[in-house]
Amino acid sequence: MNYSVENRLFRGKLERIEEQYKDFWSKPEAQKDIEAYLNQTKDHQYASHEKWIKSKTVFTDLNHSPAILAVGDNVRLIGNHNSFDVTQYEEDPGKAGMSMIHILGIPKKPLFNGVSLNHENVSVINQVIDLFKDSWENPGFRQRVLDHQKWAIENRTRVKLETEPDAAPVLEAGEDAISHWEKLETRIHTLKFDDFTFGLHLWPDHSVGHLHVHIIATPAWCREYSTDKHDEKTKDALEVRDCILSRNRS
């Protein structure tokens, strides 16, 4: 369906996109390693470059996870494991989400990263956007997203309590994050498709070696308690798509 995207917050980084694309494909092992990941080739020896392709990631076989929010023919929408609230990440605020609504779109097939896409599979970006557009119009989907965001806050508190000897600040941060969630929750259903943008963290800026499109609500009130640490490295997903489509087929 290929919905038009007006919100292009991270657009304007074409030069850097091209640099990262060229850097990736300058590695002699790039083609054989992305094919091995795609085909899940057993016993394949991957190169050892920084943050390179691995045989498995947390997204590779994500079939029945409670984090799955919506499923299309070729892509899934999943919740962000991390809390959106920097309050819960005092030691490293960059670990928080980029918005109160920050979810991910991932392909079912093992595709590595935006820089490894080509003419044949770059349409996966459109498919993520289409699935999100259709899903966001459903109140049930919006509620599932909100419920997951609340779960991420509570889970962060649980995990932190397992290693933190002083429980008081952990519990206080969790309570503050829930308070922020409650403050924003009533307004989330007013968000429209054009309030969202779609970003990619290109190799080697990515966190997980399986393609994931960041779907981010951009109004200032949505990002009030979230991190902006990753804004600079986030590339507009459609700018990446168009860069790839502009190149000659190999």
Rosetta silent file (secondary structure, phi, psi, omega in degrees, C-alpha in Angstrom):
SEQUENCE: MNYSVENRLFRGKLERIEEQYKDFWSKPEAQKDIEAYLNQTKDHQYASHEKWIKSKTVFTDLNHSPAILAVGDNVRLIGNHNSFDVTQYEEDPGKAGMSMIHILGIPKKPLFNGVSLNHENVSVINQVIDLFKDSWENPGFRQRVLDHQKWAIENRTRVKLETEPDAAPVLEAGEDAISHWEKLETRIHTLKFDDFTFGLHLWPDHSVGHLHVHIIATPAWCREYSTDKHDEKTKDALEVRDCILSRNRS
SCORE:     score description
SCORE:     0.000 S_00000001
   1 L     0.000  -34.774  172.742    0.000    0.000    0.000 S_00000001
   2 L    54.399   66.902  177.589    2.992    2.274    0.637 S_00000001
   3 L   -63.016  145.937  176.127    1.518    5.066    2.739 S_00000001
   4 L   -74.227  137.281  178.890    3.089    8.490    2.391 S_00000001
   5 L  -110.929  116.748 -179.730    5.216    9.512    5.378 S_00000001
   6 L   -91.013  -29.604 -175.355    5.265   13.231    6.131 S_00000001
   7 L   -85.271  103.849 -175.732    7.145   13.055    9.440 S_00000001
   8 L  -123.391   55.837 -173.346   10.823   12.801    8.480 S_00000001
   9 L   -52.574  -37.727 -172.974   12.499   14.004   11.689 S_00000001
  10 L  -100.726   13.369  179.172   15.816   12.274   10.963 S_00000001
  11 L   -70.372  155.765  175.394   16.059   13.110    7.256 S_00000001
  12 L   107.024   19.222 -177.517   19.094   14.945    5.870 S_00000001
  13 L  -121.203   33.089 -174.686   21.916   12.466    6.560 S_00000001
  14 H   -58.834  -40.758 -178.542   22.386   11.049    3.065 S_00000001
  15 H   -60.102  -43.147  179.650   26.144   11.583    3.041 S_00000001
  16 H   -70.345  -36.476  176.080   26.586    9.572    6.217 S_00000001
  17 H   -58.183  -47.333 -179.172   24.202    6.861    4.964 S_00000001
  18 H   -64.078  -37.121  177.634   26.300    6.433    1.848 S_00000001
  19 H   -63.094  -45.816 -178.240   29.489    6.300    3.922 S_00000001
  20 H   -68.015  -37.736  177.045   28.137    3.551    6.166 S_00000001
  21 H   -60.877  -48.695 -179.064   26.765    1.634    3.188 S_00000001
  22 H   -65.237  -38.698  178.548   30.128    1.750    1.425 S_00000001
  23 H   -61.065  -42.502 -179.861   32.010    0.832    4.593 S_00000001
  24 H   -63.624  -49.246 -174.986   29.888   -2.261    5.048 S_00000001
  25 H   -76.388   -7.091  174.540   30.209   -3.457    1.477 S_00000001
  26 L   -76.890  -13.327  178.358   33.957   -2.827    1.494 S_00000001
  27 L   -77.756  124.740 -176.681   34.297   -5.862    3.751 S_00000001
  28 L   -58.771  -27.185 -175.026   35.160   -8.894    1.595 S_00000001
  29 L   -87.519   -5.103 -170.243   33.001  -11.166    3.761 S_00000001
  30 H   -54.313  -52.544 -174.498   29.849   -8.993    3.606 S_00000001
  31 H   -63.503  -48.769 -176.568   27.955  -10.863    0.880 S_00000001
  32 H   -68.267  -30.879 -178.972   28.645  -14.392    2.080 S_00000001
  33 H   -75.591  -38.373  177.560   27.937  -13.480    5.707 S_00000001
  34 H   -69.986  -31.928  176.404   24.559  -11.830    5.043 S_00000001
  35 H   -68.785  -38.845  178.767   23.609  -14.835    2.909 S_00000001
  36 H   -65.124  -39.742  177.395   24.642  -17.216    5.679 S_00000001
  37 H   -66.763  -43.994  179.678   22.507  -15.289    8.183 S_00000001
  38 H   -59.735  -43.546 -176.728   19.562  -15.176    5.780 S_00000001
  39 H   -90.390   -2.097 -177.410   19.773  -18.917    5.108 S_00000001
  40 L    51.159   50.147 -178.553   20.786  -19.776    8.676 S_00000001
  41 L   -67.308  120.748 -178.999   23.703  -21.772    7.312 S_00000001
  42 L   -68.761  142.293  174.769   24.975  -24.147    9.966 S_00000001
  43 L    65.469   14.192  176.271   28.648  -23.995   10.976 S_00000001
  44 L   -69.935  137.781  178.628   29.274  -20.882    8.887 S_00000001
  45 L   -97.437  108.093 -179.382   32.260  -18.914   10.141 S_00000001
  46 L   -81.395  153.213  175.755   31.388  -15.236   10.261 S_00000001
  47 L   -64.794  165.055 -174.424   34.000  -12.486   10.093 S_00000001
  48 L  -111.181   28.796  177.053   35.025  -10.842   13.354 S_00000001
  49 L   -65.781  159.049 -178.956   34.562   -7.184   12.472 S_00000001
  50 L   -56.780  128.052  176.327   33.155   -4.872   15.149 S_00000001
  51 L    53.534   39.767 -175.366   29.411   -5.493   15.742 S_00000001
  52 L   -82.713 -179.939 -178.977   29.351   -7.810   12.747 S_00000001
  53 L   -65.030  135.698  174.906   26.803  -10.396   11.685 S_00000001
  54 L  -118.875  165.319 -177.541   26.194  -13.297   14.068 S_00000001
  55 L   -70.326  -31.171 -178.012   24.382  -16.559   13.483 S_00000001
  56 L  -140.049  149.366  171.520   21.603  -15.724   15.976 S_00000001
  57 L  -136.792  176.912  178.838   20.144  -12.658   17.682 S_00000001
  58 L   -67.279  -15.986 -179.225   17.255  -12.061   20.061 S_00000001
  59 L  -100.818   -7.919 -170.361   15.102  -11.246   17.001 S_00000001
  60 L   -62.385  -45.261 -176.953   16.103  -14.147   14.740 S_00000001
  61 L  -120.907   45.856 -174.959   13.453  -16.659   15.846 S_00000001
  62 L   -84.526   83.882 -174.010   10.950  -14.350   17.513 S_00000001
  63 L  -103.388  -36.580 -173.126    7.790  -16.326   16.800 S_00000001
  64 L  -130.068   26.839 -177.765    5.726  -16.502   19.972 S_00000001
  65 L   -73.675  143.105  173.823    7.073  -13.723   22.184 S_00000001
  66 L   -65.004  -13.078  178.005    4.649  -11.633   24.273 S_00000001
  67 L   -74.428  -14.240 -179.252    6.521   -8.627   22.878 S_00000001
  68 E   -71.162  124.361 -176.234    4.871   -9.191   19.480 S_00000001
  69 E  -104.707  -29.261  179.469    2.214   -6.510   18.974 S_00000001
  70 E  -160.126  152.157 -176.860    1.151   -7.112   15.359 S_00000001
  71 E  -134.120  131.025  173.317    2.038   -9.506   12.546 S_00000001
  72 L  -111.541 -169.566 -178.512    1.967   -9.027    8.779 S_00000001
  73 L   -62.226  -41.271 -173.310    2.868  -11.320    5.911 S_00000001
  74 L  -125.486   -6.105 -175.066    6.599  -10.612    6.154 S_00000001
  75 E  -136.623  161.986  175.114    7.118   -8.345    9.160 S_00000001
  76 E  -128.750  153.142  168.277    6.260   -8.016   12.837 S_00000001
  77 E  -108.060  129.548 -177.248    5.814   -5.085   15.186 S_00000001
  78 E  -130.381  156.029  177.725    7.313   -5.670   18.620 S_00000001
  79 L   -77.482  153.761  176.392    7.586   -3.760   21.851 S_00000001
  80 L   -78.440  129.395 -178.395   10.816   -2.190   23.029 S_00000001
  81 L   -64.486  -31.823 -175.241   12.342   -4.185   25.883 S_00000001
  82 L   -86.958  149.872  174.537   13.652   -1.046   27.584 S_00000001
  83 L   -64.727  149.193  178.724   11.600    1.460   29.523 S_00000001
  84 L   -78.405   -9.297 -167.032   10.958    4.768   27.791 S_00000001
  85 L  -102.875  120.676  179.546   11.866    6.726   30.907 S_00000001
  86 H   -63.615  -19.903  178.328   15.424    7.971   31.557 S_00000001
  87 H   -54.070  -31.789 -176.095   14.515    8.120   35.255 S_00000001
  88 H   -88.617    0.583 -177.952   15.149    4.377   35.401 S_00000001
  89 L  -131.182   55.257 -177.131   18.597    4.594   33.771 S_00000001
  90 L   -58.747  -34.920 -178.068   20.462    7.082   35.907 S_00000001
  91 L   -74.747  -23.877 -179.566   23.772    5.329   35.187 S_00000001
  92 L  -158.854   83.918 -177.341   23.213    5.451   31.402 S_00000001
  93 H   -57.848  -22.225  179.955   20.176    7.451   30.187 S_00000001
  94 H   -65.360  -13.142  178.496   20.934    6.359   26.627 S_00000001
  95 H   -79.144  -15.471  178.417   19.506    2.932   27.435 S_00000001
  96 L   -72.053  164.472  175.973   16.011    4.364   27.719 S_00000001
  97 L   -68.043  168.245 -177.096   13.646    4.488   24.761 S_00000001
  98 L   -91.352   -2.587 -179.045   13.538    7.470   22.420 S_00000001
  99 L  -168.948  160.317  173.483    9.864    8.238   23.097 S_00000001
 100 L   -56.814  -37.170  172.041    6.903    7.195   25.249 S_00000001
 101 L  -111.941  102.680  179.328    5.857    5.291   22.102 S_00000001
 102 E  -140.247   99.334  179.316    8.967    3.653   20.658 S_00000001
 103 E  -118.971  178.470 -173.944    8.371    0.240   19.128 S_00000001
 104 E  -127.163  144.300  172.285   10.215   -1.791   16.501 S_00000001
 105 E  -112.598  124.416 -175.732    9.365   -3.255   13.124 S_00000001
 106 E  -128.141  147.515  174.958   11.339   -6.365   12.193 S_00000001
 107 E   -77.190  149.645  173.660   11.360   -8.722    9.204 S_00000001
 108 L   -69.355  -36.813  177.824   10.489  -12.358    9.703 S_00000001
 109 L   -72.956  150.419  176.808   13.410  -13.311    7.473 S_00000001
 110 L   -73.766   90.715  174.358   16.919  -12.977    8.931 S_00000001
 111 L  -108.849  134.743 -169.202   18.028   -9.671    7.414 S_00000001
 112 L   -73.511  -57.986 -167.984   21.024   -8.079    9.074 S_00000001
 113 L  -164.402  166.795  178.635   20.802   -4.291    8.840 S_00000001
 114 H   -57.217  -35.199 -178.548   19.779   -1.359    6.681 S_00000001
 115 H   -72.804  -16.116 -178.746   23.195   -1.293    4.997 S_00000001
 116 H   -94.783   -0.925 -179.778   22.839   -4.918    3.906 S_00000001
 117 L   -74.810  160.442  179.365   19.532   -4.379    2.068 S_00000001
 118 L  -142.197 -174.948 -177.725   19.278   -4.402   -1.723 S_00000001
 119 L   -57.302  -32.788 -174.035   16.728   -3.813   -4.497 S_00000001
 120 L   -77.549  -28.049 -174.226   15.086   -7.179   -3.841 S_00000001
 121 L  -124.124   -0.372 -177.607   14.413   -6.794   -0.113 S_00000001
 122 L   -67.074  -16.585  177.408   14.467   -3.068    0.733 S_00000001
 123 L   -63.377  -11.696  177.157   10.664   -3.053    0.379 S_00000001
 124 H   -59.136  -29.428  177.474   10.607   -4.519    3.893 S_00000001
 125 H   -63.778  -45.924  176.934   10.830   -0.906    5.106 S_00000001
 126 H   -60.745  -39.036 -177.060    7.575   -0.079    3.308 S_00000001
 127 H   -66.186  -37.014  175.544    5.970   -3.204    4.729 S_00000001
 128 H   -63.425  -45.818 -178.945    6.814   -2.158    8.302 S_00000001
 129 H   -63.180  -43.788  179.787    5.342    1.290    7.702 S_00000001
 130 H   -61.835  -44.807 -179.452    2.198   -0.131    6.106 S_00000001
 131 H   -64.152  -41.317  178.648    1.631   -2.590    8.947 S_00000001
 132 H   -64.700  -43.960 -179.991    2.100    0.132   11.540 S_00000001
 133 H   -57.265  -48.812  179.944   -0.281    2.521    9.754 S_00000001
 134 H   -64.847  -40.642 -176.526   -3.020   -0.096    9.611 S_00000001
 135 H   -68.990  -41.193 -174.662   -2.377   -1.271   13.170 S_00000001
 136 H   -64.406  -22.747  177.878   -2.310    2.179   14.782 S_00000001
 137 L   -72.568  -11.945 -177.945   -5.856    2.843   13.601 S_00000001
 138 L   -94.626  117.905  179.661   -7.001   -0.030   15.850 S_00000001
 139 H   -57.501  -32.779  178.550   -7.671    0.999   19.494 S_00000001
 140 H   -64.431  -39.061  176.556   -6.815   -2.529   20.621 S_00000001
 141 H   -65.324  -45.476 -179.721   -3.366   -2.262   19.107 S_00000001
 142 H   -59.066  -38.400  179.034   -2.778    1.116   20.725 S_00000001
 143 H   -68.828  -36.931  176.998   -3.728   -0.369   24.077 S_00000001
 144 H   -62.660  -39.054  177.224   -1.348   -3.292   23.584 S_00000001
 145 H   -62.698  -46.432  179.413    1.446   -0.822   22.935 S_00000001
 146 H   -61.643  -43.062  179.420    0.593    1.095   26.108 S_00000001
 147 H   -62.092  -39.624  179.318    0.413   -2.111   28.146 S_00000001
 148 H   -67.032  -39.937  179.195    3.815   -3.163   26.868 S_00000001
 149 H   -60.822  -39.110  177.538    5.325    0.210   27.742 S_00000001
 150 H   -67.476  -41.162  177.254    4.025   -0.208   31.286 S_00000001
 151 H   -59.120  -41.539 -178.120    5.389   -3.759   31.425 S_00000001
 152 H   -61.576  -37.395  176.360    8.825   -2.465   30.351 S_00000001
 153 H   -63.525  -50.011 -177.323    8.837   -0.049   33.295 S_00000001
 154 H   -65.149  -38.305  179.028    7.859   -2.768   35.756 S_00000001
 155 H   -66.635  -39.768  177.350   10.340   -5.231   34.274 S_00000001
 156 H   -60.387  -40.650  178.262   13.174   -2.709   34.541 S_00000001
 157 H   -63.419  -45.807  179.919   12.343   -2.296   38.227 S_00000001
 158 H   -59.644  -47.808 -177.190   12.302   -6.070   38.797 S_00000001
 159 H   -64.895  -42.253 -178.604   15.613   -6.633   37.022 S_00000001
 160 H   -65.822  -35.743  179.626   17.321   -3.730   38.779 S_00000001
 161 H   -65.437  -25.211 -179.510   16.175   -4.935   42.205 S_00000001
 162 H   -69.114  -23.359 -175.189   17.959   -8.249   41.605 S_00000001
 163 H  -120.009  -10.931 -175.754   21.362   -6.547   41.521 S_00000001
 164 L   -98.115  117.423 -178.083   20.905   -3.308   43.451 S_00000001
 165 L   -66.318  -28.952  179.804   21.538   -3.581   47.233 S_00000001
 166 L  -101.815  104.497 -173.829   19.635   -0.365   47.947 S_00000001
 167 H   -75.306  -26.586 -171.655   16.066   -0.923   46.803 S_00000001
 168 H   -55.314  -53.011 -178.775   14.701    2.518   47.706 S_00000001
 169 H   -66.113  -29.536  178.280   16.026    4.515   44.708 S_00000001
 170 H   -67.395  -46.353  179.375   15.080    1.708   42.314 S_00000001
 171 H   -65.676  -38.069  178.907   11.511    1.632   43.591 S_00000001
 172 H   -64.713  -42.691  178.420   11.311    5.420   43.544 S_00000001
 173 H   -63.361  -40.508  177.910   12.509    5.558   39.929 S_00000001
 174 H   -63.656  -40.875  178.134    9.957    2.908   38.990 S_00000001
 175 H   -65.666  -39.754  177.714    7.163    4.842   40.694 S_00000001
 176 H   -63.484  -42.255 -179.637    8.203    8.040   38.925 S_00000001
 177 H   -64.682  -41.042  177.063    8.227    6.246   35.574 S_00000001
 178 H   -63.267  -39.517  177.514    4.750    4.821   36.197 S_00000001
 179 H   -61.070  -41.393  178.033    3.576    8.319   37.120 S_00000001
 180 H   -66.977  -39.718  177.059    4.947    9.624   33.833 S_00000001
 181 H   -59.668  -45.231 -179.805    3.282    6.747   31.976 S_00000001
 182 H   -64.406  -37.163  179.403   -0.053    7.603   33.605 S_00000001
 183 H   -63.747  -40.866 -175.775    0.384   11.268   32.729 S_00000001
 184 H   -87.993  -25.372 -172.135    0.980   10.504   29.052 S_00000001
 185 H   -55.416  -38.942 -176.125   -1.269    7.464   28.681 S_00000001
 186 H   -68.665  -18.307 -177.101   -4.474    9.471   28.353 S_00000001
 187 H   -99.284  -11.411 -173.576   -3.104   11.385   25.347 S_00000001
 188 H   -62.532  -36.454 -178.353   -1.637    8.489   23.387 S_00000001
 189 L   -68.266  -10.784  177.544   -4.918    7.645   21.640 S_00000001
 190 L   -85.376  -12.119 -178.261   -4.921   11.152   20.114 S_00000001
 191 L   -67.936  138.582  176.990   -1.712   10.465   18.165 S_00000001
 192 L  -106.198  168.941  179.595   -2.090   10.172   14.404 S_00000001
 193 H   -54.882  -38.852 -177.551    0.092    8.357   11.882 S_00000001
 194 H   -71.943   -5.172  174.342    1.809   11.628   10.974 S_00000001
 195 H   -84.271   -0.636 -176.913    2.983   11.968   14.597 S_00000001
 196 E  -114.412  147.576  172.399    5.384    9.062   13.996 S_00000001
 197 E  -124.496  165.987 -172.833    8.689    8.798   12.225 S_00000001
 198 E  -128.580  119.967 -173.898   10.658    5.752   11.111 S_00000001
 199 E  -125.696  161.303  175.857   14.384    5.430   11.769 S_00000001
 200 E  -131.828  143.303  170.415   17.283    3.026   11.314 S_00000001
 201 E  -105.272  105.652 -174.662   20.552    2.598   13.182 S_00000001
 202 L   -80.020  147.984  176.251   22.968    1.540   10.485 S_00000001
 203 L   -53.108  134.461    4.234   25.949   -0.727   11.109 S_00000001
 204 L   -98.614   25.877 -178.603   27.981   -0.268   13.255 S_00000001
 205 L   -86.238   -3.255 -173.276   25.610    2.038   15.196 S_00000001
 206 L   -78.074  165.720  177.203   23.000   -0.672   15.735 S_00000001
 207 L  -102.300  -36.543 -178.923   22.243   -2.535   18.968 S_00000001
 208 L  -125.055  134.175 -176.246   20.972   -5.866   17.569 S_00000001
 209 L   -81.133   48.062  174.197   22.301   -7.513   14.412 S_00000001
 210 L  -144.983  128.660 -175.029   18.859   -8.082   12.894 S_00000001
 211 L   -48.171  128.579  173.388   17.130   -5.341   10.921 S_00000001
 212 L  -145.353  125.934  178.640   14.761   -3.316   13.072 S_00000001
 213 E   -89.138  126.237  177.955   12.968   -0.120   12.137 S_00000001
 214 E   -82.865  122.472 -179.879   12.506    2.283   15.037 S_00000001
 215 E  -108.548  113.073 -164.880    8.937    3.608   15.128 S_00000001
 216 E  -128.672  125.900  171.512    8.941    6.750   17.239 S_00000001
 217 E   -76.131  125.267 -169.416    6.227    9.187   18.315 S_00000001
 218 L  -102.521  -10.115  176.280    7.847   12.595   17.877 S_00000001
 219 L   -53.935  144.333 -174.698    5.650   15.212   19.617 S_00000001
 220 H   -55.634  -37.079 -177.787    7.687   16.919   22.341 S_00000001
 221 H   -68.846  -24.933  177.312    5.373   15.696   25.094 S_00000001
 222 H   -74.397  -26.221 -174.729    5.957   12.090   23.991 S_00000001
 223 L  -104.375    6.756 -174.485    9.726   12.510   24.282 S_00000001
 224 L   -56.909  -38.726 -174.687    9.764   14.538   27.495 S_00000001
 225 L  -107.917   12.785 -173.932   11.031   11.666   29.660 S_00000001
 226 L  -112.233  173.868 -176.155   13.006    9.796   26.995 S_00000001
 227 L   -87.461  145.632  170.454   16.530    9.906   25.615 S_00000001
 228 L  -112.934   12.079 -176.585   17.709   11.988   22.683 S_00000001
 229 L   -59.859  -30.220 -173.605   21.175   10.444   22.811 S_00000001
 230 L   -97.141    2.154 -176.527   20.573    8.409   19.657 S_00000001
 231 L   -58.137  -42.600 -175.448   19.044   11.159   17.507 S_00000001
 232 L   -63.738  -39.345 -176.670   22.294   11.932   15.721 S_00000001
 233 L   -85.622   -9.493 -178.657   22.955    8.351   14.643 S_00000001
 234 E   -78.961  126.077  179.467   19.341    7.661   13.671 S_00000001
 235 E  -104.034  144.383  176.068   18.798    7.737    9.916 S_00000001
 236 E   -63.807  124.356 -173.685   15.477    8.304    8.218 S_00000001
 237 H   -62.043  -35.282 -179.599   14.338    4.862    7.049 S_00000001
 238 H   -74.894  -28.862  174.508   12.945    6.175    3.779 S_00000001
 239 H   -67.611  -37.829  174.638   16.153    8.061    3.051 S_00000001
 240 H   -64.338  -47.013  178.689   18.018    4.767    3.489 S_00000001
 241 H   -55.783  -48.364 -176.295   15.511    3.020    1.223 S_00000001
 242 H   -67.751  -33.301  176.397   15.840    5.651   -1.490 S_00000001
 243 H   -62.013  -44.133 -179.560   19.632    5.585   -1.257 S_00000001
 244 H   -67.014  -42.883 -178.871   19.626    1.836   -1.892 S_00000001
 245 H   -67.899  -22.514  179.911   17.107    2.077   -4.734 S_00000001
 246 L   -78.521  -13.232 -177.943   19.211    4.773   -6.395 S_00000001
 247 L   -86.415  153.782  178.563   22.164    2.424   -6.708 S_00000001
 248 L   -66.412  143.835  175.126   22.665    0.121   -9.665 S_00000001
 249 L   -64.622  137.752  179.244   21.497   -3.436   -9.210 S_00000001
 250 L   -93.277    0.000    0.000   24.426   -5.751   -8.518 S_00000001
